Amino acid sequence: MQSAFIDIGLDRAAFLHVGDIWDAREGDVVRPIERLLHEGQNVLVQVIKDPISAKGARLSTQISMAGRFLVYLPQETRIGISQKIEDEAERELLRVRLQSLLPQDEHGGFIIRTMANMAEDCDLAADVEYLHTLWDAIKNRANTSEGPCLIYQELDLAHRVLRDFANDETDRILVDSRETYLRMMGFAEDFTRKLAGKINHYAAERPLFDLYGVEEEIERALGRRVDLKSGGYLIIDQTEALTTIDVNTGGYTSGRTFDETIFKTNLEAAQAIARQLRLRNLGGIIIIDFIDMDVAEHKEAVLGEVTKAMARDRTRITINGFTSLGLVEMTRKRTRESLARQICEPCPTCQGRGQIKTAQSVCYEILRNLMREARQFNAREFRILASQTVIDLFLDEESQNLAQLSDFIGKPVSLQVEGLFTQEQYDIILL
């Protein structure tokens, strides 16, 4: 595997592959991991992918720290530029600007983020100073700490909004917590002064989530079905390996021909799918089943609309186009759990299957287990504890089967409703 499992203080050990070790190469050859690490060794690592389902966190020894306009790579020497800045002249200008601002004794590398094209030289210089100070603090703490322990944690949501999302197009930022408002103002004064005047403390009586319908949006983002304005709808199913999205016309019949109706529905679905991927934070392999289109130009237009809609996503996306089965295959980088996995847990009744056994199936299961118990134990009487629906079935449709089993084992069988049991839960008591 050429990997190591690292104790970082969580329930599950984290995963470090040799390809994520900074000094693993000797020229063009990757050294074996057993020559780089040994059991009991303390190593400074960064989480690059949060724990997902049964998988532990993925780690790297290649440290990177994000500022507002720059990402600092203390172990590198190169200056990289965001791929979203496509103009070559602009890329070169940004590289030259940053190099002129770096200290003469600079040993680290940087990645210039997309927002840097709107930054002044003083903003870039402040980012460089902040990242250097942060790296010094991380090194000092790492040298004086015993592992496993937390050395540095990424900014919380409120501060990440200021650093990564707010820009000149932002009208205002409403904060309903006085404490959070003060912390954001302090951060803005130090690192994002242009945004300080846009941060407002919301003190009205009506809850902020109610005012803007946030709760309703969260509920919609957790549902399987997403309705489109035209009358069509999406069905989104998330599994361990991949996410499937099915597009349906529903009651939408607008258009001069059936092909035109399908085409318009698919175009609208492309925009909705891009939004749902961001809202739900869906990652990994994603399969989209658009409504079948016979016109080649329609397919190209829908694929172009998907690509255009996905361009707003900050997460890396790869779109592979239509398969021979007419499905669109794509991947979206997954670094943390989806929205549903973060704020929901498996249903205790169905254990996350989304279905439960019928009352009749549970009855037959109880009868089989009752037979096993009778062969193993010589009880005076057996008592079945089950939900109301299962007991009702034993008293009605399955009464004959229960009576026949009682005669076969030669022992009486009594029934008792257990109000706290779900339909699948039951117990057999030996008396």
Backbone hydrogen bonds in HBPLUS format (Angstrom, degrees):
<---DONOR---> <-ACCEPTOR-->    atom                        ^
c    i                          cat <-CA-CA->   ^        H-A-AA   ^      H-
h    n   atom  resd res      DA  || num        DHA   H-A  angle D-A-AA Bond
n    s   type  num  typ     dist DA aas  dist angle  dist       angle   num
A0018-VAL N   A0002-GLN O   2.98 MM  16  5.76 152.3  2.05 172.2 163.9     1
A0004-ALA N   A0016-LEU O   2.80 MM  12  5.17 155.9  1.86 144.5 152.7     2
A0016-LEU N   A0004-ALA O   2.87 MM  12  5.17 157.7  1.92 162.4 165.4     3
A0006-ILE N   A0014-ALA O   2.81 MM   8  5.03 152.7  1.89 133.3 141.6     4
A0014-ALA N   A0006-ILE O   2.82 MM   8  5.03 161.4  1.85 157.5 151.3     5
A0015-PHE N   A0057-ALA O   2.75 MM  42  6.09 165.1  1.77 165.5 170.3     6
A0059-LEU N   A0015-PHE O   2.79 MM  44  5.86 158.9  1.83 164.5 161.8     7
A0020-ASP N   A0017-HIS O   2.88 MM   3  5.46 159.3  1.92 118.6 125.4     8
A0021-ILE N   A0018-VAL O   3.17 MM   3  5.34 162.4  2.20 112.8 113.4     9
A0061-THR N   A0020-ASP O   2.97 MM  41  6.36 164.2  1.99 160.1 163.8    10
A0024-ALA N   A0021-ILE O   3.34 MM   3  5.45 149.9  2.44 121.3 116.5    11
A0031-ARG N   A0024-ALA O   2.80 MM   7  5.55 169.6  1.81 165.5 163.5    12
A0026-GLU N   A0029-VAL O   2.73 MM   3  5.26 163.8  1.75 162.0 167.6    13
A0029-VAL N   A0026-GLU O   3.23 MM   3  5.26 164.5  2.26 118.8 119.1    14
A0035-ARG N   A0032-PRO O   3.04 MM   3  5.64 157.0  2.10 114.9 121.9    15
A0036-LEU N   A0033-ILE O   2.97 MM   3  5.04 151.2  2.06 103.0 112.3    16
A0037-LEU N   A0033-ILE O   3.00 MM   4  6.16 153.9  2.07 163.2 167.7    17
A0041-GLN N   A0038-HIS O   3.16 MM   3  5.76 154.9  2.23 141.4 141.2    18
A0046-GLN N   A0060-SER O   2.76 MM  14  5.31 155.4  1.82 154.4 163.1    19
A0060-SER N   A0046-GLN O   2.92 MM  14  5.31 132.9  2.14 141.4 155.7    20
A0048-ILE N   A0058-ARG O   2.89 MM  10  5.77 159.6  1.93 148.7 155.4    21
A0049-LYS N   A0058-ARG O   3.36 MM   9  4.97 145.5  2.49 138.2 132.7    22
A0058-ARG N   A0049-LYS O   2.90 MM   9  4.97 159.6  1.94 141.2 148.1    23
A0050-ASP N   A0335-THR O   2.73 MM 285  5.88 152.6  1.80 168.1 159.2    24
A0052-ILE N   A0055-LYS O   3.16 MM   3  5.26 132.9  2.39 127.0 140.1    25
A0055-LYS N   A0052-ILE O   2.87 MM   3  5.26 156.7  1.92 140.4 138.6    26
A0065-MET N   A0072-TYR O   2.98 MM   7  5.13 152.5  2.05 140.5 149.3    27
A0072-TYR N   A0065-MET O   2.72 MM   7  5.13 160.6  1.76 157.1 154.6    28
A0067-GLY N   A0070-LEU O   2.64 MM   3  5.15 162.2  1.67 172.4 173.6    29
A0113-ARG N   A0069-PHE O   2.87 MM  44  5.22 161.1  1.90 146.5 148.4    30
A0071-VAL N   A0111-ILE O   2.85 MM  40  4.95 144.8  1.98 142.8 152.4    31
A0111-ILE N   A0071-VAL O   2.82 MM  40  4.95 145.7  1.93 140.7 150.2    32
A0073-LEU N   A0109-GLY O   2.77 MM  36  4.84 173.5  1.77 143.0 140.7    33
A0076-GLU N   A0073-LEU O   3.03 MM   3  5.47 162.4  2.06 119.6 125.3    34
A0109-GLY N   A0073-LEU O   2.83 MM  36  4.84 175.6  1.83 137.4 138.4    35
A0110-PHE N   A0078-ARG O   3.02 MM  32  6.59 142.7  2.16 146.1 157.6    36
A0080-GLY N   A0110-PHE O   2.75 MM  30  6.22 158.4  1.80 154.9 158.8    37
A0112-ILE N   A0080-GLY O   2.79 MM  32  6.15 161.8  1.82 140.2 142.4    38
A0082-SER N   A0112-ILE O   2.90 MM  30  5.95 150.6  1.99 166.9 166.1    39
A0085-ILE N   A0082-SER O   3.13 MM   3  5.75 162.9  2.16 114.5 119.7    40
A0091-ARG N   A0087-ASP O   2.95 MM   4  6.23 153.6  2.02 151.4 159.6    41
A0092-GLU N   A0088-GLU O   2.98 MM   4  6.21 163.3  2.00 151.5 155.0    42
A0093-LEU N   A0089-ALA O   2.98 MM   4  6.17 155.6  2.04 145.5 152.6    43
A0094-LEU N   A0090-GLU O   3.02 MM   4  6.21 159.4  2.06 148.3 153.0    44
A0095-ARG N   A0091-ARG O   3.04 MM   4  6.30 156.4  2.10 147.4 154.0    45
A0096-VAL N   A0092-GLU O   2.98 MM   4  6.22 161.9  2.02 150.5 154.8    46
A0097-ARG N   A0093-LEU O   2.90 MM   4  6.11 161.3  1.94 150.3 155.9    47
A0098-LEU N   A0094-LEU O   2.99 MM   4  6.17 164.2  2.02 150.8 154.2    48
A0099-GLN N   A0095-ARG O   3.00 MM   4  6.19 165.3  2.03 150.5 154.8    49
A0100-SER N   A0096-VAL O   3.07 MM   4  6.26 151.5  2.16 148.2 155.0    50
A0101-LEU N   A0098-LEU O   2.96 MM   3  5.18 142.9  2.10 105.0 116.3    51
A0106-GLU N   A0103-PRO O   3.19 MM   3  5.29 154.3  2.26 115.1 113.4    52
A0116-ALA N   A0113-ARG O   3.02 MM   3  5.57 158.0  2.07 115.5 122.6    53
A0117-ASN N   A0114-THR O   3.44 MM   3  6.43 171.7  2.44 124.5 125.2    54
A0118-MET N   A0115-MET O   3.12 MM   3  5.88 167.8  2.14 121.1 124.9    55
A0119-ALA N   A0116-ALA O   3.04 MM   3  4.98 164.8  2.07 107.1 111.8    56
A0123-ASP N   A0120-GLU O   3.03 MM   3  5.19 125.5  2.34  99.4 113.4    57
A0124-LEU N   A0120-GLU O   3.14 MM   4  6.56 156.7  2.19 153.0 158.8    58
A0125-ALA N   A0121-ASP O   2.91 MM   4  6.13 160.5  1.95 150.6 156.3    59
A0126-ALA N   A0122-CYS O   2.97 MM   4  6.08 152.3  2.05 138.9 146.2    60
A0127-ASP N   A0123-ASP O   3.03 MM   4  6.26 149.7  2.12 142.8 150.9    61
A0128-VAL N   A0124-LEU O   2.97 MM   4  6.28 157.0  2.02 150.1 156.0    62
A0129-GLU N   A0125-ALA O   3.01 MM   4  6.26 162.8  2.04 149.9 154.1    63
A0130-TYR N   A0126-ALA O   2.93 MM   4  6.10 159.4  1.97 146.4 152.3    64
A0131-LEU N   A0127-ASP O   2.96 MM   4  6.14 163.8  1.99 152.9 156.6    65
A0132-HIS N   A0128-VAL O   2.99 MM   4  6.17 155.8  2.05 149.8 156.4    66
A0133-THR N   A0129-GLU O   3.01 MM   4  6.19 162.1  2.05 149.1 153.9    67
A0134-LEU N   A0130-TYR O   2.93 MM   4  6.15 155.5  1.99 146.9 154.2    68
A0135-TRP N   A0131-LEU O   2.98 MM   4  6.14 158.0  2.03 145.2 150.3    69
A0136-ASP N   A0132-HIS O   3.02 MM   4  6.27 155.4  2.08 148.9 155.4    70
A0137-ALA N   A0133-THR O   3.07 MM   4  6.33 157.0  2.13 146.7 152.7    71
A0138-ILE N   A0134-LEU O   2.98 MM   4  6.26 153.9  2.05 147.7 155.1    72
A0139-LYS N   A0135-TRP O   2.95 MM   4  6.18 163.9  1.98 151.2 154.8    73
A0140-ASN N   A0136-ASP O   2.98 MM   4  6.18 163.1  2.01 150.0 154.7    74
A0141-ARG N   A0137-ALA O   3.04 MM   4  6.21 161.5  2.07 147.5 152.3    75
A0142-ALA N   A0138-ILE O   2.90 MM   4  6.04 157.9  1.95 149.8 156.6    76
A0143-ASN N   A0139-LYS O   2.99 MM   4  6.15 149.5  2.08 147.5 154.8    77
A0144-THR N   A0141-ARG O   3.18 MM   3  5.22 142.0  2.33  97.7 108.5    78
A0160-ARG N   A0156-ASP O   2.94 MM   4  6.17 154.1  2.00 155.7 164.3    79
A0161-VAL N   A0157-LEU O   2.97 MM   4  6.19 148.8  2.07 153.2 160.4    80
A0163-ARG N   A0159-HIS O   2.97 MM   4  6.24 155.4  2.03 146.7 154.2    81
A0164-ASP N   A0160-ARG O   2.72 MM   4  5.60 170.4  1.73 154.0 156.8    82
A0165-PHE N   A0161-VAL O   3.07 MM   4  5.04 147.0  2.18 123.2 133.0    83
A0166-ALA N   A0161-VAL O   2.94 MM   5  6.10 164.6  1.97 169.5 168.9    84
A0170-THR N   A0167-ASN O   2.99 MM   3  5.42 160.4  2.03 114.3 120.7    85
A0173-ILE N   A0198-LYS O   2.78 MM  25  5.87 159.5  1.82 151.0 147.4    86
A0200-ASN N   A0173-ILE O   2.80 MM  27  5.97 172.2  1.80 165.9 165.6    87
A0175-VAL N   A0200-ASN O   2.94 MM  25  6.23 150.8  2.03 164.5 172.3    88
A0202-TYR N   A0175-VAL O   2.76 MM  27  5.50 165.9  1.78 133.8 138.8    89
A0181-TYR N   A0177-SER O   2.86 MM   4  6.02 157.1  1.91 150.8 158.0    90
A0182-LEU N   A0178-ARG O   3.04 MM   4  6.28 158.5  2.09 148.0 152.1    91
A0183-ARG N   A0179-GLU O   3.08 MM   4  6.37 156.9  2.14 146.9 153.4    92
A0184-MET N   A0180-THR O   2.88 MM   4  6.08 159.3  1.92 152.8 158.4    93
A0185-MET N   A0181-TYR O   2.92 MM   4  6.12 154.2  1.98 147.5 154.9    94
A0186-GLY N   A0182-LEU O   2.98 MM   4  6.18 156.2  2.04 144.6 150.7    95
A0187-PHE N   A0183-ARG O   3.00 MM   4  6.25 156.5  2.06 146.0 152.3    96
A0188-ALA N   A0184-MET O   2.84 MM   4  6.01 159.7  1.88 148.5 154.5    97
A0189-GLU N   A0185-MET O   2.93 MM   4  6.11 156.9  1.98 148.7 154.4    98
A0190-ASP N   A0186-GLY O   3.28 MM   4  6.48 144.4  2.41 138.1 146.5    99
A0190-ASP N   A0187-PHE O   3.16 MM   3  5.25 125.1  2.48  95.8 109.6   100
A0191-PHE N   A0187-PHE O   2.86 MM   4  6.02 158.0  1.91 156.3 162.7   101
A0192-THR N   A0188-ALA O   2.87 MM   4  4.37 133.7  2.08 110.6 124.5   102
A0195-LEU N   A0192-THR O   2.94 MM   3  5.70 154.1  2.01 123.8 131.0   103
A0196-ALA N   A0193-ARG O   3.20 MM   3  5.30 149.8  2.30 102.8 111.4   104
A0198-LYS N   A0195-LEU O   2.90 MM   3  5.26 152.2  1.98 112.7 121.9   105
A0199-ILE N   A0196-ALA O   3.42 MM   3  5.65 161.5  2.46 105.6 110.8   106
A0210-ASP N   A0207-PRO O   3.10 MM   3  5.29 122.7  2.44  99.3 113.5   107
A0211-LEU N   A0207-PRO O   3.04 MM   4  6.34 152.7  2.12 150.4 158.5   108
A0212-TYR N   A0208-LEU O   3.29 MM   4  6.56 150.8  2.39 148.5 153.6   109
A0214-VAL N   A0209-PHE O   2.89 MM   5  4.86 148.1  1.99 141.9 147.0   110
A0213-GLY N   A0210-ASP O   3.38 MM   3  5.02 160.4  2.42  95.0 100.6   111
A0217-GLU N   A0213-GLY O   3.21 MM   4  6.47 151.2  2.30 142.2 150.0   112
A0218-ILE N   A0214-VAL O   2.94 MM   4  6.28 154.9  2.01 154.2 160.9   113
A0219-GLU N   A0215-GLU O   3.01 MM   4  6.32 160.5  2.05 150.9 155.9   114
A0220-ARG N   A0216-GLU O   2.97 MM   4  6.24 157.3  2.03 146.6 152.7   115
A0221-ALA N   A0217-GLU O   2.90 MM   4  6.10 146.4  2.01 143.3 153.0   116
A0222-LEU N   A0219-GLU O   3.16 MM   3  5.26 153.2  2.23 100.8 109.0   117
A0223-GLY N   A0220-ARG O   3.27 MM   3  5.32 152.5  2.35 100.5 108.3   118
A0236-ILE N   A0224-ARG O   2.79 MM  12  4.99 163.8  1.82 142.0 147.1   119
A0226-VAL N   A0234-LEU O   2.94 MM   8  4.97 157.3  1.99 136.6 141.8   120
A0234-LEU N   A0226-VAL O   2.76 MM   8  4.97 156.7  1.82 141.7 149.6   121
A0228-LEU N   A0232-GLY O   2.82 MM   4  5.16 170.2  1.83 142.6 140.0   122
A0231-GLY N   A0228-LEU O   3.10 MM   3  5.56 155.1  2.16 113.2 120.4   123
A0233-TYR N   A0248-ASN O   3.02 MM  15  5.44 157.1  2.08 140.5 145.6   124
A0248-ASN N   A0233-TYR O   2.95 MM  15  5.44 157.0  2.01 167.4 172.7   125
A0235-ILE N   A0246-ASP O   2.92 MM  11  5.08 144.3  2.05 140.7 150.8   126
A0246-ASP N   A0235-ILE O   2.91 MM  11  5.08 163.7  1.94 143.9 148.8   127
A0237-ASP N   A0244-THR O   2.97 MM   7  5.35 167.6  1.98 158.3 162.4   128
A0244-THR N   A0237-ASP O   2.90 MM   7  5.35 160.2  1.94 158.1 160.9   129
A0239-THR N   A0242-LEU O   2.90 MM   3  5.41 157.2  1.95 153.6 161.1   130
A0243-THR N   A0285-ILE O   2.93 MM  42  6.39 154.5  1.99 154.0 162.0   131
A0287-ILE N   A0243-THR O   2.87 MM  44  6.28 163.1  1.90 163.9 169.7   132
A0245-ILE N   A0287-ILE O   2.84 MM  42  6.23 152.4  1.92 163.6 168.6   133
A0289-ASP N   A0245-ILE O   2.73 MM  44  6.05 172.3  1.74 170.9 173.2   134
A0247-VAL N   A0289-ASP O   3.05 MM  42  6.07 167.4  2.07 151.8 148.1   135
A0252-TYR N   A0249-THR O   3.09 MM   3  5.56 165.5  2.11 134.0 136.0   136
A0261-THR N   A0257-THR O   3.13 MM   4  6.47 151.0  2.22 143.7 151.5   137
A0262-ILE N   A0258-PHE O   3.03 MM   4  6.32 162.5  2.06 153.3 157.0   138
A0263-PHE N   A0259-ASP O   2.93 MM   4  6.10 160.1  1.97 146.1 152.1   139
A0264-LYS N   A0260-GLU O   2.97 MM   4  6.14 167.1  1.98 151.4 153.7   140
A0265-THR N   A0261-THR O   3.04 MM   4  6.21 157.8  2.09 147.0 153.5   141
A0266-ASN N   A0262-ILE O   2.94 MM   4  6.16 161.9  1.97 154.2 158.8   142
A0267-LEU N   A0263-PHE O   2.99 MM   4  6.26 153.4  2.06 149.3 156.7   143
A0268-GLU N   A0264-LYS O   3.07 MM   4  6.29 162.1  2.11 147.8 151.9   144
A0269-ALA N   A0265-THR O   2.86 MM   4  6.06 153.6  1.93 146.9 155.5   145
A0270-ALA N   A0266-ASN O   2.96 MM   4  6.15 145.8  2.08 143.8 151.5   146
A0272-ALA N   A0268-GLU O   3.13 MM   4  6.43 163.4  2.16 149.9 154.8   147
A0273-ILE N   A0269-ALA O   2.76 MM   4  5.88 157.8  1.80 156.0 161.5   148
A0274-ALA N   A0270-ALA O   3.22 MM   4  6.40 163.1  2.25 144.7 148.3   149
A0275-ARG N   A0271-GLN O   3.23 MM   4  6.51 157.4  2.28 146.8 152.6   150
A0276-GLN N   A0272-ALA O   2.91 MM   4  6.15 157.4  1.96 149.9 156.5   151
A0277-LEU N   A0273-ILE O   2.93 MM   4  6.15 153.8  2.00 155.3 161.4   152
A0278-ARG N   A0274-ALA O   3.35 MM   4  6.61 152.8  2.43 139.8 145.9   153
A0279-LEU N   A0275-ARG O   2.88 MM   4  6.12 170.1  1.89 156.4 159.5   154
A0280-ARG N   A0276-GLN O   2.88 MM   4  5.77 167.7  1.89 147.8 151.6   155
A0281-ASN N   A0277-LEU O   2.94 MM   4  5.47 116.1  2.36 124.3 138.2   156
A0282-LEU N   A0277-LEU O   3.15 MM   5  5.14 144.4  2.28 132.4 142.5   157
A0281-ASN N   A0278-ARG O   3.28 MM   3  4.93 140.2  2.45  91.1 102.3   158
A0339-LEU N   A0280-ARG O   2.78 MM  59  4.87 170.5  1.79 134.8 137.8   159
A0284-GLY N   A0332-ARG O   2.72 MM  48  5.33 151.3  1.80 163.5 156.8   160
A0332-ARG N   A0284-GLY O   3.04 MM  48  5.33 153.5  2.11 142.4 150.1   161
A0286-ILE N   A0330-MET O   2.84 MM  44  5.31 166.9  1.86 161.6 157.9   162
A0330-MET N   A0286-ILE O   3.04 MM  44  5.31 145.2  2.17 155.3 162.8   163
A0288-ILE N   A0328-VAL O   2.93 MM  40  5.02 166.7  1.95 146.7 151.2   164
A0328-VAL N   A0288-ILE O   2.93 MM  40  5.02 171.5  1.93 150.0 151.9   165
A0298-HIS N   A0295-VAL O   3.09 MM   3  5.34 126.0  2.39 102.1 115.6   166
A0299-LYS N   A0295-VAL O   3.25 MM   4  6.69 152.7  2.33 148.8 156.1   167
A0300-GLU N   A0296-ALA O   3.06 MM   4  6.41 161.6  2.10 153.5 157.6   168
A0301-ALA N   A0297-GLU O   2.98 MM   4  6.14 155.6  2.04 143.9 150.8   169
A0302-VAL N   A0298-HIS O   2.93 MM   4  6.13 159.1  1.98 151.5 156.6   170
A0303-LEU N   A0299-LYS O   2.95 MM   4  6.17 163.9  1.98 152.2 156.7   171
A0304-GLY N   A0300-GLU O   2.91 MM   4  6.08 152.2  1.99 143.3 151.5   172
A0305-GLU N   A0301-ALA O   2.90 MM   4  6.14 146.6  2.01 142.2 151.4   173
A0306-VAL N   A0302-VAL O   2.92 MM   4  6.24 151.3  2.01 148.6 156.3   174
A0307-THR N   A0303-LEU O   3.01 MM   4  6.29 164.4  2.04 148.9 152.5   175
A0308-LYS N   A0304-GLY O   2.92 MM   4  6.11 159.5  1.96 146.2 152.2   176
A0309-ALA N   A0305-GLU O   2.87 MM   4  5.99 160.4  1.91 147.0 152.5   177
A0310-MET N   A0306-VAL O   2.93 MM   4  6.08 152.1  2.00 150.7 158.2   178
A0311-ALA N   A0308-LYS O   3.24 MM   3  5.27 144.9  2.37  97.1 107.2   179
A0313-ASP N   A0310-MET O   2.99 MM   3  5.45 158.8  2.03 115.8 122.6   180
A0333-LYS N   A0316-ARG O   2.98 MM  17  5.53 170.5  1.99 165.6 168.7   181
A0318-THR N   A0331-THR O   2.96 MM  13  5.23 160.1  2.00 146.0 151.1   182
A0331-THR N   A0318-THR O   2.84 MM  13  5.23 153.2  1.91 148.0 156.8   183
A0320-ASN N   A0329-GLU O   2.84 MM   9  5.40 162.1  1.87 155.7 160.6   184
A0329-GLU N   A0321-GLY O   3.27 MM   8  6.09 156.9  2.33 159.1 154.2   185
A0323-THR N   A0327-LEU O   2.68 MM   4  5.26 147.6  1.78 147.2 158.4   186
A0326-GLY N   A0323-THR O   3.00 MM   3  5.20 162.3  2.03 109.6 113.8   187
A0342-GLN N   A0338-SER O   2.98 MM   4  6.21 137.4  2.17 147.0 159.4   188
A0342-GLN N   A0339-LEU O   3.15 MM   3  5.14 129.2  2.42  95.0 108.6   189
A0343-ILE N   A0339-LEU O   3.07 MM   4  6.29 158.7  2.11 158.5 162.0   190
A0344-CYS N   A0340-ALA O   2.94 MM   4  5.42 126.3  2.23 139.3 147.9   191
A0351-GLN N   A0347-CYS O   2.66 MM   4  5.10 128.8  1.92 147.6 158.6   192
A0353-ARG N   A0350-CYS O   3.16 MM   3  5.49 167.1  2.17 112.7 116.7   193
A0362-VAL N   A0358-THR O   3.07 MM   4  6.44 157.2  2.13 152.3 158.4   194
A0363-CYS N   A0359-ALA O   2.97 MM   4  6.23 149.6  2.06 143.6 152.1   195
A0364-TYR N   A0360-GLN O   3.10 MM   4  6.45 160.4  2.14 153.2 156.2   196
A0365-GLU N   A0361-SER O   3.02 MM   4  6.25 152.5  2.09 144.9 153.1   197
A0366-ILE N   A0362-VAL O   2.91 MM   4  6.15 154.2  1.98 149.4 155.9   198
A0367-LEU N   A0363-CYS O   2.98 MM   4  6.31 156.6  2.04 149.6 156.1   199
A0368-ARG N   A0364-TYR O   3.04 MM   4  6.30 155.3  2.10 146.7 152.5   200
A0369-ASN N   A0365-GLU O   3.03 MM   4  6.28 161.6  2.06 148.9 153.9   201
A0370-LEU N   A0366-ILE O   2.77 MM   4  5.93 148.7  1.87 148.4 158.1   202
A0371-MET N   A0367-LEU O   3.09 MM   4  6.32 148.8  2.19 141.7 148.6   203
A0372-ARG N   A0368-ARG O   3.16 MM   4  6.55 154.9  2.23 144.7 150.9   204
A0373-GLU N   A0369-ASN O   2.91 MM   4  6.19 162.6  1.94 152.8 157.0   205
A0374-ALA N   A0370-LEU O   2.96 MM   4  6.16 157.2  2.01 146.7 152.7   206
A0375-ARG N   A0371-MET O   3.15 MM   4  6.39 148.0  2.25 146.0 153.4   207
A0376-GLN N   A0372-ARG O   3.11 MM   4  6.30 136.8  2.31 142.1 153.9   208
A0376-GLN N   A0373-GLU O   3.15 MM   3  5.12 128.9  2.43  93.8 107.5   209
A0377-PHE N   A0373-GLU O   2.81 MM   4  5.83 157.8  1.86 158.7 163.1   210
A0431-LEU N   A0381-GLU O   2.83 MM  50  5.01 168.9  1.85 162.5 159.0   211
A0382-PHE N   A0412-PRO O   3.11 MM  30  6.46 170.0  2.12 160.2 163.0   212
A0414-SER N   A0382-PHE O   2.88 MM  32  6.40 156.6  1.94 155.8 162.1   213
A0383-ARG N   A0429-ILE O   2.87 MM  46  4.97 158.5  1.92 145.5 151.2   214
A0429-ILE N   A0383-ARG O   2.79 MM  46  4.97 167.9  1.80 154.1 155.5   215
A0384-ILE N   A0414-SER O   2.88 MM  30  6.25 166.6  1.90 155.3 156.1   216
A0416-GLN N   A0384-ILE O   2.88 MM  32  6.09 141.2  2.03 175.5 168.9   217
A0385-LEU N   A0427-ASP O   2.82 MM  42  5.05 177.7  1.83 159.3 160.0   218
A0427-ASP N   A0385-LEU O   2.85 MM  42  5.05 146.1  1.96 146.0 151.5   219
A0386-ALA N   A0416-GLN O   3.23 MM  30  6.71 155.2  2.30 161.3 168.7   220
A0418-GLU N   A0386-ALA O   2.78 MM  32  5.39 163.1  1.81 150.0 151.3   221
A0391-ILE N   A0387-SER O   3.05 MM   4  6.29 167.7  2.06 158.2 161.7   222
A0392-ASP N   A0388-GLN O   2.88 MM   4  6.01 159.4  1.92 150.6 156.7   223
A0393-LEU N   A0389-THR O   3.15 MM   4  6.31 147.6  2.26 136.1 143.9   224
A0394-PHE N   A0390-VAL O   3.04 MM   4  6.40 151.5  2.12 147.7 155.4   225
A0395-LEU N   A0391-ILE O   3.01 MM   4  6.30 140.7  2.17 145.4 156.3   226
A0396-ASP N   A0392-ASP O   3.10 MM   4  6.26 118.8  2.49 134.0 149.0   227
A0396-ASP N   A0393-LEU O   3.14 MM   3  5.05 143.2  2.28  94.7 105.5   228
A0398-GLU N   A0393-LEU O   2.88 MM   5  5.79 166.1  1.90 155.2 155.1   229
A0399-SER N   A0396-ASP O   3.32 MM   3  5.43 166.4  2.34 109.5 112.1   230
A0402-LEU N   A0398-GLU O   3.06 MM   4  6.28 158.7  2.11 151.9 157.8   231
A0403-ALA N   A0399-SER O   2.94 MM   4  6.14 156.3  2.00 145.7 152.3   232
A0404-GLN N   A0400-GLN O   2.91 MM   4  6.15 157.2  1.97 151.5 157.5   233
A0405-LEU N   A0401-ASN O   3.06 MM   4  6.26 155.2  2.12 144.3 150.6   234
A0406-SER N   A0402-LEU O   2.99 MM   4  6.22 157.7  2.04 147.2 153.5   235
A0407-ASP N   A0403-ALA O   3.01 MM   4  6.28 155.8  2.07 147.8 153.7   236
A0408-PHE N   A0404-GLN O   2.96 MM   4  6.16 150.7  2.05 142.2 150.7   237
A0409-ILE N   A0405-LEU O   2.96 MM   4  6.25 161.5  2.00 158.9 161.1   238
A0410-GLY N   A0406-SER O   2.97 MM   4  5.86 125.0  2.28 134.2 148.6   239
A0421-PHE N   A0418-GLU O   3.11 MM   3  5.66 161.3  2.14 118.1 124.0   240
A0425-GLN N   A0422-THR O   3.14 MM   3  5.30 144.6  2.27 104.3 114.5   241
